[in-house]
Amino acid sequence: MHQIKTLIVKFSPELAKHEVPLFRGAVIAASGGGTLFHNHLGDNYRYSYPLIQYKRIGKCPAIVCVGAGVESIGELFSNGNFSFEIGERTVDMEIVSIKANKTNVQLWNSSFNYSLANWLPLNSENYKKYMQSELMTDKIALLENILKGNILSFLKSMGVFIEDELTCSITSISSSHIERYKNLSLMAFNLQFSTNVSLPHLIGLGKNASLGFGVVREC
């Protein structure tokens, strides 16, 4: 059994969805630019699961810290300045809530139900496979394999290695839509799934998890 810490820091006032990357930049500047805040090592990208994630919770900006990210958030708190430059405006933010959690992450004999919001599973190759699949069952099977890979990547980054089979089933797809990110059009999904591994509430899975995509919620 592996116990993973998470810390969810929620701010006010509300933030528009397109402002999340700006919020991320403002937090990085205010914290002094520690590696875990931006997932870079010098000029190189840190190819690992993002331990500090930026998203909206109930339209309010939030930071979700995972594992070692929980300790690193102290770099922001020690500054004590939450006057952030969001684009061309200065926003004086206040902390609304701080919630610390510990999740026992492991495989279980039973399944857990989760929702997954704004998930970006498809690269260019998988997008072609998805669009060329005539049967919905084939499309779902493709998405399930990608989601299973996202979960395994998260577990590996947390130092959790499983010996038995991880199961992952998409139980329903609420909607799909196009998200614009850095001049790219990406297909996003809102769906529900079940798996035999316990996952921390509000972590991100998949592409751009650090920017509020692929948010996991307990059902």
N, C-alpha and C positions, 0 to 999 in steps of 0.2 A: 504493500500500500504506500502511495506517495501523497503527501499532503502539500498542496500548492496554495500559497498565499495570494490573495488579490486585495487591492485597495481601490475603491471607487470614490473619486472626488468630483462632486457636482458643484457647478458654479451658477451664478445668475449675473446678468440678465440673459434672456433667450438669445439664441444665435441661429442665423439662417444656415441651411444645409450647405450651401456653397462656401460658407465662411469657415468650415471646419479646418481646411488646410491653412488658412490664415491664423486661426486659433493655435494650431500646432506650431507655426512659425513664431508666434508671440511667446508661447510657453518656452520654446527652445532658447529664445533670446533672453527671457527672464531668468532661466535656470542656469545660464552660463554655457549651455550647449554641450552637456554631457552626452557620451556616446549613446546611451540607452534612450535618450530623448528623441534622437533623430535617426538611429540605426545606421550611422556611418562611422567608419574608422578612417580618419583623415579624408582623403579624396575618394576612398573606396566605400562601396555599400556593404553593410553588414548583413550577409545573406543568412539570416536566422529569424526565428519568430520574434515579432516586435513585443518587447516587454513593457513598453509604455505606449498606450493607444489613446487616440483622440476621437471623440464621438459626441453625439447629442443624445441625451436621455430626457425624454419629455420636452424636446426643443431647447433644453439648456445644455451648454457646453460641459463636457465631462472628460476626465482623464481616468482611464482604467489601467492600473498597474498590475503586472503579473510577475510572480516569482521575484527575481532580483530587482525588478522595476519598483517594487514596494519600498525598498531601502533607498533607491536613487531619487525618489520623489522628494526626499528631504532637501535636495539641492534647490528645489523650487520654494519650499516652505521656509528655508533659512533666509532667502532673499526677502520674503514678506511683502513683496510688491506685486500686486495683481492688477496693475494698470497696464493693460495690454493694447498694443497697436494692432487693430483688426482692419487691415487694408489702409484706408486713409482716415480712419477715425480711431480715437482713443476711447477704450471702454474700461471703466473701473469695475472690476468684477469682485464679487464676494463669494465665499465658500458657503454653499447651501447645506451640504451634508458630506460626511466622510464615513464610508462603510468599509470595514475590514472583514474579510471572510477567509476561511480555510476550507478547501475542498479535498476530500479524499478521492484522488483520481486513480481508478483501477478498473479492471474488467469485473463485471458482476454476472450472476446467473440470470438476472432479470434485465429488462430494458428501461431506458429513460427516454422521455419525450421532450423534445426541444423545438423551438421555432428558430428560423435562421433568416435574418432580414438583410436585404441589399447584398446578397452573396454574388460574387463575381467569379464563377468557376471556369469560364471558357477562354482559353487562348485562341489564337487564330486557327490552329489545327483542330482543336476540339470543337470550335464553332462550326467548322465545315462538317465535321462528323455529326454534330447535333442537327444541323439544318438538313443534311442529306438523309437522316434517319426518317423513314416513313411512319414507323410505328411508335406510338407514345411510350410503349414499354421499353423500346430500345433507347429512347431519349432519357428516360428515367434511370435505366441501368447505367448509362454513361455518366449521368450526374451523380449517382450513388458511388461509383468508383472514384470520381474526383473528390467527393466529400470525404470518403473514407481516407483518401490520401492526405487531405487537409488535416484531418484529425490525427493521423499517424505522424504527420510533420510536427504538429503541436506537441504531441506526447514526446517525441524524440527531443525536441528543443527543451522540454521540461525534465529530461533525464528519465523519462518513463518508458521502459521497454517491456512489451507484453509478449508472452509465449503462446497464449491461446488466440483463437481467431476473433478479431474485432468485427462485429456485425454493424451494418448501417443500412437503414431502409428509409426512403423518402415516403412518407405516408400521405402527403398532399402538397400540391403546389398552389399557393394562393394567387400568385400573379408573377408575371415577368415583364420587364420594361428595359429601356435603354438608359444607361447612365453615361454622361459625358465626363471624361477625365483626361486631362492633358491632350486635348484635341482628338481623343479616341472615343469611339462609341462602343460601349461594352454592355453585354446583356446581363442584367441583374435579375435575381430570383428572390422571391419571398416564399418560404416553404416551411413545412413541418417534417421532422424526421425522428426516428427512434434509433438508439444505439445501446450497446451493452457496456459502454464506458461512461463514467460520470465526468461531466465537464463543468468548469466554473461558470457562474452566471455572468453574462455580458462580455465574455471574451470574444475576440474576432477570429474568424477562420477564412482562409483563402486570400486572394489578391487584395491588396490595399487594406488589410485588417487594421493597420495603424491609423487609418483615416475614417473609421466608422463603417466599413463595409463588412458584411458577413458576421453580423452581431448575433450571438447565441443567447437565447433566453429560455429559462426553464418553463415548461408548460404545466 
